[in-house]
Amino acid sequence: MKRKKIDSFTLFVILLLALILTLLGLLLAGMKEEKRQFTVLLPLGDLTYDEDFLQKAKKIKGIKEIWPVIEVPVVIKIEDYAETTTFSGIDMNAFGKNPTQNELGKMPLLLLGNGSLRDMKDYNNHAISKKQQKKFLEMGENLNIFYSLDEKEKETSKATDDLTTLSGNSAREPQTSYMPCKAAVVIEGNEIYIPISQAQDLCREIGELSEISKVYLKINGKNNLENAKKILSGI
């Protein structure tokens, strides 16, 4: 009878210690998350990226860096695969890279997100496989990748369609012109980043204003990140 009491007490102690160790583990994991630096791309919506915005944003706890981002709508093509996507123009210093103007030239220099090719499809509208995505990304600078600024062509095509419909003639589909770009490195995320100066040049090509539509944020602490998302959505 005495032994049973000792066994029950021992079991209770073991369970108590297990609970304490679990709680300590969760606490340490939470502390680690609060020390970790997070990066996130946040849309500005109706907000304007100006000095007033920056002064308010800098007061958010944990913020380390804020980088403006300009978006350029494009279609990218690799072999038989194509995808409608966006080039996100940003200062390369955000990634610790600062290519010179000689390195840039006219050819867009891409920082490919490791999930940026996930929506590619072939000529038969078949989605790209994960294996093929990995193969392309592993090619790095040897990847033959092309892009098209076709937004202007679409507008011209629509206007032509309207005119030819009135006259009873059918408009011919415009041929998409693809230009080469260069993959520099693969990073985490689903975005494709290019130097902001090149994004501004591409915006001029399609007759669009190079407006800052998003901010790339570096912030310490998961709770600070969630707080920043709420604040910046209605700053």
mmCIF file of the C-alpha atoms, coordinates in Angstrom:
data_MODEL
# 
_entry.id   MODEL 
# 
loop_
_atom_site.group_PDB 
_atom_site.id 
_atom_site.type_symbol 
_atom_site.label_atom_id 
_atom_site.label_alt_id 
_atom_site.label_comp_id 
_atom_site.label_asym_id 
_atom_site.label_entity_id 
_atom_site.label_seq_id 
_atom_site.pdbx_PDB_ins_code 
_atom_site.Cartn_x 
_atom_site.Cartn_y 
_atom_site.Cartn_z 
_atom_site.occupancy 
_atom_site.B_iso_or_equiv 
_atom_site.pdbx_formal_charge 
_atom_site.auth_seq_id 
_atom_site.auth_comp_id 
_atom_site.auth_asym_id 
_atom_site.auth_atom_id 
_atom_site.pdbx_PDB_model_num 
ATOM 1   C CA . MET A 1 1   ? 0.000   0.000  0.000   1.00 0.00 ? 1   MET A CA 1 
ATOM 2   C CA . LYS A 1 2   ? 2.876   2.297  0.890   1.00 0.00 ? 2   LYS A CA 1 
ATOM 3   C CA . ARG A 1 3   ? 4.589   1.601  -2.427  1.00 0.00 ? 3   ARG A CA 1 
ATOM 4   C CA . LYS A 1 4   ? 1.515   2.598  -4.391  1.00 0.00 ? 4   LYS A CA 1 
ATOM 5   C CA . LYS A 1 5   ? 1.477   5.986  -2.678  1.00 0.00 ? 5   LYS A CA 1 
ATOM 6   C CA . ILE A 1 6   ? 5.149   6.514  -3.536  1.00 0.00 ? 6   ILE A CA 1 
ATOM 7   C CA . ASP A 1 7   ? 4.536   5.525  -7.168  1.00 0.00 ? 7   ASP A CA 1 
ATOM 8   C CA . SER A 1 8   ? 1.593   7.907  -7.438  1.00 0.00 ? 8   SER A CA 1 
ATOM 9   C CA . PHE A 1 9   ? 3.631   10.754 -5.974  1.00 0.00 ? 9   PHE A CA 1 
ATOM 10  C CA . THR A 1 10  ? 6.532   10.017 -8.331  1.00 0.00 ? 10  THR A CA 1 
ATOM 11  C CA . LEU A 1 11  ? 4.172   10.067 -11.310 1.00 0.00 ? 11  LEU A CA 1 
ATOM 12  C CA . PHE A 1 12  ? 2.736   13.382 -10.132 1.00 0.00 ? 12  PHE A CA 1 
ATOM 13  C CA . VAL A 1 13  ? 6.244   14.879 -9.859  1.00 0.00 ? 13  VAL A CA 1 
ATOM 14  C CA . ILE A 1 14  ? 7.195   13.625 -13.345 1.00 0.00 ? 14  ILE A CA 1 
ATOM 15  C CA . LEU A 1 15  ? 4.044   15.117 -14.865 1.00 0.00 ? 15  LEU A CA 1 
ATOM 16  C CA . LEU A 1 16  ? 4.633   18.393 -13.024 1.00 0.00 ? 16  LEU A CA 1 
ATOM 17  C CA . LEU A 1 17  ? 8.228   18.577 -14.248 1.00 0.00 ? 17  LEU A CA 1 
ATOM 18  C CA . ALA A 1 18  ? 7.124   17.796 -17.808 1.00 0.00 ? 18  ALA A CA 1 
ATOM 19  C CA . LEU A 1 19  ? 4.565   20.616 -17.629 1.00 0.00 ? 19  LEU A CA 1 
ATOM 20  C CA . ILE A 1 20  ? 7.151   23.041 -16.260 1.00 0.00 ? 20  ILE A CA 1 
ATOM 21  C CA . LEU A 1 21  ? 9.666   22.100 -18.969 1.00 0.00 ? 21  LEU A CA 1 
ATOM 22  C CA . THR A 1 22  ? 6.983   22.544 -21.669 1.00 0.00 ? 22  THR A CA 1 
ATOM 23  C CA . LEU A 1 23  ? 6.041   25.982 -20.355 1.00 0.00 ? 23  LEU A CA 1 
ATOM 24  C CA . LEU A 1 24  ? 9.716   26.968 -20.152 1.00 0.00 ? 24  LEU A CA 1 
ATOM 25  C CA . GLY A 1 25  ? 10.213  25.805 -23.739 1.00 0.00 ? 25  GLY A CA 1 
ATOM 26  C CA . LEU A 1 26  ? 7.266   27.892 -24.921 1.00 0.00 ? 26  LEU A CA 1 
ATOM 27  C CA . LEU A 1 27  ? 8.517   30.889 -22.965 1.00 0.00 ? 27  LEU A CA 1 
ATOM 28  C CA . LEU A 1 28  ? 12.026  30.619 -24.422 1.00 0.00 ? 28  LEU A CA 1 
ATOM 29  C CA . ALA A 1 29  ? 10.601  30.184 -27.935 1.00 0.00 ? 29  ALA A CA 1 
ATOM 30  C CA . GLY A 1 30  ? 8.485   33.297 -27.441 1.00 0.00 ? 30  GLY A CA 1 
ATOM 31  C CA . MET A 1 31  ? 11.491  35.253 -26.187 1.00 0.00 ? 31  MET A CA 1 
ATOM 32  C CA . LYS A 1 32  ? 13.463  34.095 -29.210 1.00 0.00 ? 32  LYS A CA 1 
ATOM 33  C CA . GLU A 1 33  ? 10.673  35.265 -31.551 1.00 0.00 ? 33  GLU A CA 1 
ATOM 34  C CA . GLU A 1 34  ? 10.720  38.686 -29.919 1.00 0.00 ? 34  GLU A CA 1 
ATOM 35  C CA . LYS A 1 35  ? 14.469  39.009 -30.546 1.00 0.00 ? 35  LYS A CA 1 
ATOM 36  C CA . ARG A 1 36  ? 14.241  37.801 -34.147 1.00 0.00 ? 36  ARG A CA 1 
ATOM 37  C CA . GLN A 1 37  ? 14.246  40.302 -37.013 1.00 0.00 ? 37  GLN A CA 1 
ATOM 38  C CA . PHE A 1 38  ? 11.346  40.009 -39.459 1.00 0.00 ? 38  PHE A CA 1 
ATOM 39  C CA . THR A 1 39  ? 10.982  41.429 -42.956 1.00 0.00 ? 39  THR A CA 1 
ATOM 40  C CA . VAL A 1 40  ? 7.650   42.122 -44.629 1.00 0.00 ? 40  VAL A CA 1 
ATOM 41  C CA . LEU A 1 41  ? 6.331   43.895 -47.716 1.00 0.00 ? 41  LEU A CA 1 
ATOM 42  C CA . LEU A 1 42  ? 3.303   46.017 -46.813 1.00 0.00 ? 42  LEU A CA 1 
ATOM 43  C CA . PRO A 1 43  ? 0.935   47.806 -49.239 1.00 0.00 ? 43  PRO A CA 1 
ATOM 44  C CA . LEU A 1 44  ? 0.355   51.509 -48.567 1.00 0.00 ? 44  LEU A CA 1 
ATOM 45  C CA . GLY A 1 45  ? -3.201  51.541 -49.885 1.00 0.00 ? 45  GLY A CA 1 
ATOM 46  C CA . ASP A 1 46  ? -4.472  55.125 -49.758 1.00 0.00 ? 46  ASP A CA 1 
ATOM 47  C CA . LEU A 1 47  ? -1.462  56.309 -47.726 1.00 0.00 ? 47  LEU A CA 1 
ATOM 48  C CA . THR A 1 48  ? 1.245   58.528 -49.180 1.00 0.00 ? 48  THR A CA 1 
ATOM 49  C CA . TYR A 1 49  ? 4.902   57.802 -48.632 1.00 0.00 ? 49  TYR A CA 1 
ATOM 50  C CA . ASP A 1 50  ? 6.105   61.187 -47.424 1.00 0.00 ? 50  ASP A CA 1 
ATOM 51  C CA . GLU A 1 51  ? 7.941   62.775 -44.501 1.00 0.00 ? 51  GLU A CA 1 
ATOM 52  C CA . ASP A 1 52  ? 4.832   62.734 -42.314 1.00 0.00 ? 52  ASP A CA 1 
ATOM 53  C CA . PHE A 1 53  ? 4.415   58.993 -42.957 1.00 0.00 ? 53  PHE A CA 1 
ATOM 54  C CA . LEU A 1 54  ? 8.056   58.308 -42.118 1.00 0.00 ? 54  LEU A CA 1 
ATOM 55  C CA . GLN A 1 55  ? 7.942   60.298 -38.871 1.00 0.00 ? 55  GLN A CA 1 
ATOM 56  C CA . LYS A 1 56  ? 4.894   58.349 -37.669 1.00 0.00 ? 56  LYS A CA 1 
ATOM 57  C CA . ALA A 1 57  ? 6.287   54.992 -38.817 1.00 0.00 ? 57  ALA A CA 1 
ATOM 58  C CA . LYS A 1 58  ? 9.590   55.536 -37.010 1.00 0.00 ? 58  LYS A CA 1 
ATOM 59  C CA . LYS A 1 59  ? 7.704   55.705 -33.699 1.00 0.00 ? 59  LYS A CA 1 
ATOM 60  C CA . ILE A 1 60  ? 6.546   52.092 -34.082 1.00 0.00 ? 60  ILE A CA 1 
ATOM 61  C CA . LYS A 1 61  ? 8.366   49.880 -31.601 1.00 0.00 ? 61  LYS A CA 1 
ATOM 62  C CA . GLY A 1 62  ? 11.031  47.600 -33.064 1.00 0.00 ? 62  GLY A CA 1 
ATOM 63  C CA . ILE A 1 63  ? 11.285  49.189 -36.514 1.00 0.00 ? 63  ILE A CA 1 
ATOM 64  C CA . LYS A 1 64  ? 14.830  49.120 -37.888 1.00 0.00 ? 64  LYS A CA 1 
ATOM 65  C CA . GLU A 1 65  ? 14.471  49.992 -41.577 1.00 0.00 ? 65  GLU A CA 1 
ATOM 66  C CA . ILE A 1 66  ? 11.770  51.234 -43.986 1.00 0.00 ? 66  ILE A CA 1 
ATOM 67  C CA . TRP A 1 67  ? 12.361  51.062 -47.750 1.00 0.00 ? 67  TRP A CA 1 
ATOM 68  C CA . PRO A 1 68  ? 9.989   52.453 -50.432 1.00 0.00 ? 68  PRO A CA 1 
ATOM 69  C CA . VAL A 1 69  ? 8.889   50.098 -53.215 1.00 0.00 ? 69  VAL A CA 1 
ATOM 70  C CA . ILE A 1 70  ? 7.687   50.859 -56.764 1.00 0.00 ? 70  ILE A CA 1 
ATOM 71  C CA . GLU A 1 71  ? 5.706   48.181 -58.626 1.00 0.00 ? 71  GLU A CA 1 
ATOM 72  C CA . VAL A 1 72  ? 5.923   47.499 -62.368 1.00 0.00 ? 72  VAL A CA 1 
ATOM 73  C CA . PRO A 1 73  ? 3.434   45.051 -64.010 1.00 0.00 ? 73  PRO A CA 1 
ATOM 74  C CA . VAL A 1 74  ? 5.217   42.598 -66.318 1.00 0.00 ? 74  VAL A CA 1 
ATOM 75  C CA . VAL A 1 75  ? 5.046   39.186 -67.926 1.00 0.00 ? 75  VAL A CA 1 
ATOM 76  C CA . ILE A 1 76  ? 8.112   36.996 -67.448 1.00 0.00 ? 76  ILE A CA 1 
ATOM 77  C CA . LYS A 1 77  ? 9.068   34.063 -69.652 1.00 0.00 ? 77  LYS A CA 1 
ATOM 78  C CA . ILE A 1 78  ? 11.472  31.146 -69.123 1.00 0.00 ? 78  ILE A CA 1 
ATOM 79  C CA . GLU A 1 79  ? 11.652  28.598 -71.934 1.00 0.00 ? 79  GLU A CA 1 
ATOM 80  C CA . ASP A 1 80  ? 8.035   27.478 -72.542 1.00 0.00 ? 80  ASP A CA 1 
ATOM 81  C CA . TYR A 1 81  ? 6.736   28.948 -69.289 1.00 0.00 ? 81  TYR A CA 1 
ATOM 82  C CA . ALA A 1 82  ? 5.252   32.410 -68.733 1.00 0.00 ? 82  ALA A CA 1 
ATOM 83  C CA . GLU A 1 83  ? 3.729   34.275 -65.803 1.00 0.00 ? 83  GLU A CA 1 
ATOM 84  C CA . THR A 1 84  ? 2.013   37.618 -65.238 1.00 0.00 ? 84  THR A CA 1 
ATOM 85  C CA . THR A 1 85  ? 3.714   39.167 -62.239 1.00 0.00 ? 85  THR A CA 1 
ATOM 86  C CA . THR A 1 86  ? 5.258   42.342 -60.811 1.00 0.00 ? 86  THR A CA 1 
ATOM 87  C CA . PHE A 1 87  ? 8.765   43.732 -60.543 1.00 0.00 ? 87  PHE A CA 1 
ATOM 88  C CA . SER A 1 88  ? 9.189   45.398 -57.140 1.00 0.00 ? 88  SER A CA 1 
ATOM 89  C CA . GLY A 1 89  ? 11.667  48.257 -57.437 1.00 0.00 ? 89  GLY A CA 1 
ATOM 90  C CA . ILE A 1 90  ? 13.700  48.829 -54.274 1.00 0.00 ? 90  ILE A CA 1 
ATOM 91  C CA . ASP A 1 91  ? 17.044  50.207 -53.168 1.00 0.00 ? 91  ASP A CA 1 
ATOM 92  C CA . MET A 1 92  ? 19.344  47.177 -53.271 1.00 0.00 ? 92  MET A CA 1 
ATOM 93  C CA . ASN A 1 93  ? 20.923  48.318 -49.991 1.00 0.00 ? 93  ASN A CA 1 
ATOM 94  C CA . ALA A 1 94  ? 17.847  46.784 -48.348 1.00 0.00 ? 94  ALA A CA 1 
ATOM 95  C CA . PHE A 1 95  ? 19.444  43.413 -49.147 1.00 0.00 ? 95  PHE A CA 1 
ATOM 96  C CA . GLY A 1 96  ? 23.015  44.469 -48.508 1.00 0.00 ? 96  GLY A CA 1 
ATOM 97  C CA . LYS A 1 97  ? 23.673  44.835 -52.224 1.00 0.00 ? 97  LYS A CA 1 
ATOM 98  C CA . ASN A 1 98  ? 24.475  48.032 -54.073 1.00 0.00 ? 98  ASN A CA 1 
ATOM 99  C CA . PRO A 1 99  ? 25.254  47.410 -57.762 1.00 0.00 ? 99  PRO A CA 1 
ATOM 100 C CA . THR A 1 100 ? 26.920  50.265 -59.650 1.00 0.00 ? 100 THR A CA 1 
ATOM 101 C CA . GLN A 1 101 ? 25.306  51.882 -62.667 1.00 0.00 ? 101 GLN A CA 1 
ATOM 102 C CA . ASN A 1 102 ? 27.805  50.093 -64.912 1.00 0.00 ? 102 ASN A CA 1 
ATOM 103 C CA . GLU A 1 103 ? 26.622  46.749 -63.532 1.00 0.00 ? 103 GLU A CA 1 
ATOM 104 C CA . LEU A 1 104 ? 22.979  47.677 -64.060 1.00 0.00 ? 104 LEU A CA 1 
ATOM 105 C CA . GLY A 1 105 ? 22.908  49.026 -67.588 1.00 0.00 ? 105 GLY A CA 1 
ATOM 106 C CA . LYS A 1 106 ? 19.491  48.683 -69.244 1.00 0.00 ? 106 LYS A CA 1 
ATOM 107 C CA . MET A 1 107 ? 18.916  45.017 -68.423 1.00 0.00 ? 107 MET A CA 1 
ATOM 108 C CA . PRO A 1 108 ? 16.847  44.588 -65.236 1.00 0.00 ? 108 PRO A CA 1 
ATOM 109 C CA . LEU A 1 109 ? 18.778  42.838 -62.478 1.00 0.00 ? 109 LEU A CA 1 
ATOM 110 C CA . LEU A 1 110 ? 16.446  40.456 -60.645 1.00 0.00 ? 110 LEU A CA 1 
ATOM 111 C CA . LEU A 1 111 ? 16.442  39.190 -57.085 1.00 0.00 ? 111 LEU A CA 1 
ATOM 112 C CA . LEU A 1 112 ? 14.158  36.185 -57.509 1.00 0.00 ? 112 LEU A CA 1 
ATOM 113 C CA . GLY A 1 113 ? 12.068  35.075 -54.568 1.00 0.00 ? 113 GLY A CA 1 
ATOM 114 C CA . ASN A 1 114 ? 12.197  31.311 -54.069 1.00 0.00 ? 114 ASN A CA 1 
ATOM 115 C CA . GLY A 1 115 ? 8.417   31.249 -54.617 1.00 0.00 ? 115 GLY A CA 1 
ATOM 116 C CA . SER A 1 116 ? 8.287   33.821 -57.418 1.00 0.00 ? 116 SER A CA 1 
ATOM 117 C CA . LEU A 1 117 ? 7.886   31.247 -60.236 1.00 0.00 ? 117 LEU A CA 1 
ATOM 118 C CA . ARG A 1 118 ? 5.037   29.304 -58.637 1.00 0.00 ? 118 ARG A CA 1 
ATOM 119 C CA . ASP A 1 119 ? 2.345   30.734 -60.980 1.00 0.00 ? 119 ASP A CA 1 
ATOM 120 C CA . MET A 1 120 ? 4.165   30.002 -64.238 1.00 0.00 ? 120 MET A CA 1 
ATOM 121 C CA . LYS A 1 121 ? 2.328   27.982 -66.899 1.00 0.00 ? 121 LYS A CA 1 
ATOM 122 C CA . ASP A 1 122 ? 3.389   26.467 -70.203 1.00 0.00 ? 122 ASP A CA 1 
ATOM 123 C CA . TYR A 1 123 ? 1.800   26.965 -73.626 1.00 0.00 ? 123 TYR A CA 1 
ATOM 124 C CA . ASN A 1 124 ? -0.796  24.308 -72.787 1.00 0.00 ? 124 ASN A CA 1 
ATOM 125 C CA . ASN A 1 125 ? -1.744  26.141 -69.582 1.00 0.00 ? 125 ASN A CA 1 
ATOM 126 C CA . HIS A 1 126 ? -0.153  23.456 -67.407 1.00 0.00 ? 126 HIS A CA 1 
ATOM 127 C CA . ALA A 1 127 ? 1.196   24.734 -64.092 1.00 0.00 ? 127 ALA A CA 1 
ATOM 128 C CA . ILE A 1 128 ? 4.926   24.518 -63.501 1.00 0.00 ? 128 ILE A CA 1 
ATOM 129 C CA . SER A 1 129 ? 6.071   21.713 -61.209 1.00 0.00 ? 129 SER A CA 1 
ATOM 130 C CA . LYS A 1 130 ? 8.027   22.287 -58.012 1.00 0.00 ? 130 LYS A CA 1 
ATOM 131 C CA . LYS A 1 131 ? 10.865  20.275 -59.525 1.00 0.00 ? 131 LYS A CA 1 
ATOM 132 C CA . GLN A 1 132 ? 11.024  22.575 -62.562 1.00 0.00 ? 132 GLN A CA 1 
ATOM 133 C CA . GLN A 1 133 ? 10.868  25.683 -60.369 1.00 0.00 ? 133 GLN A CA 1 
ATOM 134 C CA . LYS A 1 134 ? 13.796  24.402 -58.347 1.00 0.00 ? 134 LYS A CA 1 
ATOM 135 C CA . LYS A 1 135 ? 15.743  23.636 -61.520 1.00 0.00 ? 135 LYS A CA 1 
ATOM 136 C CA . PHE A 1 136 ? 15.257  27.185 -62.838 1.00 0.00 ? 136 PHE A CA 1 
ATOM 137 C CA . LEU A 1 137 ? 16.164  28.811 -59.512 1.00 0.00 ? 137 LEU A CA 1 
ATOM 138 C CA . GLU A 1 138 ? 19.318  26.717 -59.156 1.00 0.00 ? 138 GLU A CA 1 
ATOM 139 C CA . MET A 1 139 ? 20.566  27.996 -62.528 1.00 0.00 ? 139 MET A CA 1 
ATOM 140 C CA . GLY A 1 140 ? 21.119  31.464 -61.045 1.00 0.00 ? 140 GLY A CA 1 
ATOM 141 C CA . GLU A 1 141 ? 22.900  33.831 -63.450 1.00 0.00 ? 141 GLU A CA 1 
ATOM 142 C CA . ASN A 1 142 ? 22.799  31.170 -66.183 1.00 0.00 ? 142 ASN A CA 1 
ATOM 143 C CA . LEU A 1 143 ? 18.998  31.328 -66.296 1.00 0.00 ? 143 LEU A CA 1 
ATOM 144 C CA . ASN A 1 144 ? 17.684  32.721 -69.595 1.00 0.00 ? 144 ASN A CA 1 
ATOM 145 C CA . ILE A 1 145 ? 14.774  34.837 -68.421 1.00 0.00 ? 145 ILE A CA 1 
ATOM 146 C CA . PHE A 1 146 ? 12.808  37.439 -70.387 1.00 0.00 ? 146 PHE A CA 1 
ATOM 147 C CA . TYR A 1 147 ? 10.191  40.058 -69.545 1.00 0.00 ? 147 TYR A CA 1 
ATOM 148 C CA . SER A 1 148 ? 7.555   42.076 -71.364 1.00 0.00 ? 148 SER A CA 1 
ATOM 149 C CA . LEU A 1 149 ? 5.998   45.431 -70.512 1.00 0.00 ? 149 LEU A CA 1 
ATOM 150 C CA . ASP A 1 150 ? 2.741   44.656 -72.271 1.00 0.00 ? 150 ASP A CA 1 
ATOM 151 C CA . GLU A 1 151 ? 0.337   46.955 -70.416 1.00 0.00 ? 151 GLU A CA 1 
ATOM 152 C CA . LYS A 1 152 ? 0.622   49.661 -73.067 1.00 0.00 ? 152 LYS A CA 1 
ATOM 153 C CA . GLU A 1 153 ? 0.080   47.116 -75.841 1.00 0.00 ? 153 GLU A CA 1 
ATOM 154 C CA . LYS A 1 154 ? -3.073  45.873 -74.124 1.00 0.00 ? 154 LYS A CA 1 
ATOM 155 C CA . GLU A 1 155 ? -4.510  49.389 -74.007 1.00 0.00 ? 155 GLU A CA 1 
ATOM 156 C CA . THR A 1 156 ? -3.608  49.970 -77.671 1.00 0.00 ? 156 THR A CA 1 
ATOM 157 C CA . SER A 1 157 ? -5.082  46.598 -78.600 1.00 0.00 ? 157 SER A CA 1 
ATOM 158 C CA . LYS A 1 158 ? -8.356  47.414 -76.807 1.00 0.00 ? 158 LYS A CA 1 
ATOM 159 C CA . ALA A 1 159 ? -8.665  50.749 -78.600 1.00 0.00 ? 159 ALA A CA 1 
ATOM 160 C CA . THR A 1 160 ? -7.978  49.026 -81.944 1.00 0.00 ? 160 THR A CA 1 
ATOM 161 C CA . ASP A 1 161 ? -10.583 46.356 -81.142 1.00 0.00 ? 161 ASP A CA 1 
ATOM 162 C CA . ASP A 1 162 ? -13.191 49.048 -80.462 1.00 0.00 ? 162 ASP A CA 1 
ATOM 163 C CA . LEU A 1 163 ? -12.487 50.772 -83.780 1.00 0.00 ? 163 LEU A CA 1 
ATOM 164 C CA . THR A 1 164 ? -12.407 47.610 -85.875 1.00 0.00 ? 164 THR A CA 1 
ATOM 165 C CA . THR A 1 165 ? -15.594 46.308 -84.262 1.00 0.00 ? 165 THR A CA 1 
ATOM 166 C CA . LEU A 1 166 ? -17.400 49.411 -85.444 1.00 0.00 ? 166 LEU A CA 1 
ATOM 167 C CA . SER A 1 167 ? -16.081 48.966 -88.968 1.00 0.00 ? 167 SER A CA 1 
ATOM 168 C CA . GLY A 1 168 ? -16.859 45.245 -89.011 1.00 0.00 ? 168 GLY A CA 1 
ATOM 169 C CA . ASN A 1 169 ? -13.226 44.133 -89.193 1.00 0.00 ? 169 ASN A CA 1 
ATOM 170 C CA . SER A 1 170 ? -11.453 41.977 -86.636 1.00 0.00 ? 170 SER A CA 1 
ATOM 171 C CA . ALA A 1 171 ? -8.288  43.246 -84.995 1.00 0.00 ? 171 ALA A CA 1 
ATOM 172 C CA . ARG A 1 172 ? -5.124  41.192 -85.095 1.00 0.00 ? 172 ARG A CA 1 
ATOM 173 C CA . GLU A 1 173 ? -3.619  40.116 -81.801 1.00 0.00 ? 173 GLU A CA 1 
ATOM 174 C CA . PRO A 1 174 ? -0.424  42.083 -81.106 1.00 0.00 ? 174 PRO A CA 1 
ATOM 175 C CA . GLN A 1 175 ? 2.778   40.102 -80.796 1.00 0.00 ? 175 GLN A CA 1 
ATOM 176 C CA . THR A 1 176 ? 4.351   40.303 -77.357 1.00 0.00 ? 176 THR A CA 1 
ATOM 177 C CA . SER A 1 177 ? 7.942   41.528 -77.411 1.00 0.00 ? 177 SER A CA 1 
ATOM 178 C CA . TYR A 1 178 ? 10.171  40.002 -74.758 1.00 0.00 ? 178 TYR A CA 1 
ATOM 179 C CA . MET A 1 179 ? 13.440  41.517 -73.587 1.00 0.00 ? 179 MET A CA 1 
ATOM 180 C CA . PRO A 1 180 ? 16.198  39.822 -71.582 1.00 0.00 ? 180 PRO A CA 1 
ATOM 181 C CA . CYS A 1 181 ? 16.742  40.341 -67.863 1.00 0.00 ? 181 CYS A CA 1 
ATOM 182 C CA . LYS A 1 182 ? 19.259  38.843 -65.475 1.00 0.00 ? 182 LYS A CA 1 
ATOM 183 C CA . ALA A 1 183 ? 18.733  36.777 -62.345 1.00 0.00 ? 183 ALA A CA 1 
ATOM 184 C CA . ALA A 1 184 ? 21.311  37.876 -59.784 1.00 0.00 ? 184 ALA A CA 1 
ATOM 185 C CA . VAL A 1 185 ? 20.435  35.855 -56.702 1.00 0.00 ? 185 VAL A CA 1 
ATOM 186 C CA . VAL A 1 186 ? 17.611  33.865 -55.085 1.00 0.00 ? 186 VAL A CA 1 
ATOM 187 C CA . ILE A 1 187 ? 16.098  35.181 -51.848 1.00 0.00 ? 187 ILE A CA 1 
ATOM 188 C CA . GLU A 1 188 ? 13.203  34.166 -49.595 1.00 0.00 ? 188 GLU A CA 1 
ATOM 189 C CA . GLY A 1 189 ? 9.679   35.219 -50.522 1.00 0.00 ? 189 GLY A CA 1 
ATOM 190 C CA . ASN A 1 190 ? 7.377   35.365 -53.548 1.00 0.00 ? 190 ASN A CA 1 
ATOM 191 C CA . GLU A 1 191 ? 8.474   38.731 -54.931 1.00 0.00 ? 191 GLU A CA 1 
ATOM 192 C CA . ILE A 1 192 ? 10.852  39.679 -57.734 1.00 0.00 ? 192 ILE A CA 1 
ATOM 193 C CA . TYR A 1 193 ? 12.942  42.708 -56.771 1.00 0.00 ? 193 TYR A CA 1 
ATOM 194 C CA . ILE A 1 194 ? 14.865  44.996 -59.117 1.00 0.00 ? 194 ILE A CA 1 
ATOM 195 C CA . PRO A 1 195 ? 16.860  48.197 -58.425 1.00 0.00 ? 195 PRO A CA 1 
ATOM 196 C CA . ILE A 1 196 ? 14.478  51.112 -57.903 1.00 0.00 ? 196 ILE A CA 1 
ATOM 197 C CA . SER A 1 197 ? 16.242  53.177 -60.591 1.00 0.00 ? 197 SER A CA 1 
ATOM 198 C CA . GLN A 1 198 ? 15.422  50.483 -63.161 1.00 0.00 ? 198 GLN A CA 1 
ATOM 199 C CA . ALA A 1 199 ? 11.809  50.327 -61.958 1.00 0.00 ? 199 ALA A CA 1 
ATOM 200 C CA . GLN A 1 200 ? 11.530  54.088 -62.523 1.00 0.00 ? 200 GLN A CA 1 
ATOM 201 C CA . ASP A 1 201 ? 12.909  53.689 -66.060 1.00 0.00 ? 201 ASP A CA 1 
ATOM 202 C CA . LEU A 1 202 ? 10.416  50.906 -66.832 1.00 0.00 ? 202 LEU A CA 1 
ATOM 203 C CA . CYS A 1 203 ? 7.517   53.007 -65.520 1.00 0.00 ? 203 CYS A CA 1 
ATOM 204 C CA . ARG A 1 204 ? 8.523   55.758 -67.925 1.00 0.00 ? 204 ARG A CA 1 
ATOM 205 C CA . GLU A 1 205 ? 8.544   53.242 -70.777 1.00 0.00 ? 205 GLU A CA 1 
ATOM 206 C CA . ILE A 1 206 ? 4.895   52.316 -70.187 1.00 0.00 ? 206 ILE A CA 1 
ATOM 207 C CA . GLY A 1 207 ? 3.890   55.907 -69.483 1.00 0.00 ? 207 GLY A CA 1 
ATOM 208 C CA . GLU A 1 208 ? 3.124   55.352 -65.807 1.00 0.00 ? 208 GLU A CA 1 
ATOM 209 C CA . LEU A 1 209 ? 4.087   57.409 -62.768 1.00 0.00 ? 209 LEU A CA 1 
ATOM 210 C CA . SER A 1 210 ? 6.650   55.691 -60.570 1.00 0.00 ? 210 SER A CA 1 
ATOM 211 C CA . GLU A 1 211 ? 4.497   55.839 -57.448 1.00 0.00 ? 211 GLU A CA 1 
ATOM 212 C CA . ILE A 1 212 ? 5.558   54.262 -54.166 1.00 0.00 ? 212 ILE A CA 1 
ATOM 213 C CA . SER A 1 213 ? 2.875   51.641 -53.529 1.00 0.00 ? 213 SER A CA 1 
ATOM 214 C CA . LYS A 1 214 ? 4.479   49.500 -50.802 1.00 0.00 ? 214 LYS A CA 1 
ATOM 215 C CA . VAL A 1 215 ? 7.123   49.598 -48.087 1.00 0.00 ? 215 VAL A CA 1 
ATOM 216 C CA . TYR A 1 216 ? 9.671   46.916 -47.259 1.00 0.00 ? 216 TYR A CA 1 
ATOM 217 C CA . LEU A 1 217 ? 9.921   46.761 -43.506 1.00 0.00 ? 217 LEU A CA 1 
ATOM 218 C CA . LYS A 1 218 ? 12.558  45.329 -41.167 1.00 0.00 ? 218 LYS A CA 1 
ATOM 219 C CA . ILE A 1 219 ? 11.398  45.036 -37.575 1.00 0.00 ? 219 ILE A CA 1 
ATOM 220 C CA . ASN A 1 220 ? 12.457  43.207 -34.418 1.00 0.00 ? 220 ASN A CA 1 
ATOM 221 C CA . GLY A 1 221 ? 9.916   41.009 -32.634 1.00 0.00 ? 221 GLY A CA 1 
ATOM 222 C CA . LYS A 1 222 ? 6.860   39.113 -33.855 1.00 0.00 ? 222 LYS A CA 1 
ATOM 223 C CA . ASN A 1 223 ? 4.477   41.136 -31.679 1.00 0.00 ? 223 ASN A CA 1 
ATOM 224 C CA . ASN A 1 224 ? 6.020   44.354 -32.990 1.00 0.00 ? 224 ASN A CA 1 
ATOM 225 C CA . LEU A 1 225 ? 5.510   43.068 -36.541 1.00 0.00 ? 225 LEU A CA 1 
ATOM 226 C CA . GLU A 1 226 ? 1.817   42.368 -35.983 1.00 0.00 ? 226 GLU A CA 1 
ATOM 227 C CA . ASN A 1 227 ? 1.416   45.766 -34.322 1.00 0.00 ? 227 ASN A CA 1 
ATOM 228 C CA . ALA A 1 228 ? 3.156   47.482 -37.254 1.00 0.00 ? 228 ALA A CA 1 
ATOM 229 C CA . LYS A 1 229 ? 0.809   45.799 -39.739 1.00 0.00 ? 229 LYS A CA 1 
ATOM 230 C CA . LYS A 1 230 ? -2.211  47.150 -37.863 1.00 0.00 ? 230 LYS A CA 1 
ATOM 231 C CA . ILE A 1 231 ? -0.781  50.643 -37.461 1.00 0.00 ? 231 ILE A CA 1 
ATOM 232 C CA . LEU A 1 232 ? 0.482   51.005 -41.042 1.00 0.00 ? 232 LEU A CA 1 
ATOM 233 C CA . SER A 1 233 ? -2.878  49.871 -42.435 1.00 0.00 ? 233 SER A CA 1 
ATOM 234 C CA . GLY A 1 234 ? -4.426  53.000 -40.944 1.00 0.00 ? 234 GLY A CA 1 
ATOM 235 C CA . ILE A 1 235 ? -1.543  55.179 -39.840 1.00 0.00 ? 235 ILE A CA 1 
# 
